[in-house]
């Protein structure tokens, strides 16, 4: 289930979002959602690399 949020963007960023949405015939919501998912994927990879390079000794148990 999707929920609505409010988001404030710089005018130039919003204009760029609107440009891409128009060119791709997609909604702002679609593009923002895809961008967030892609960013989270990148963060996950960065954190995995960081953990591999500097493993922590205490990890919470998986339940």
Secondary structure, 3 states (H helix, E strand, C coil): CCCCCCCCCCHHHHHHHHHHHHHHCCCHHHHHHHHHHHHHHHHHHHHHHHHHHCCCCCCCCCC
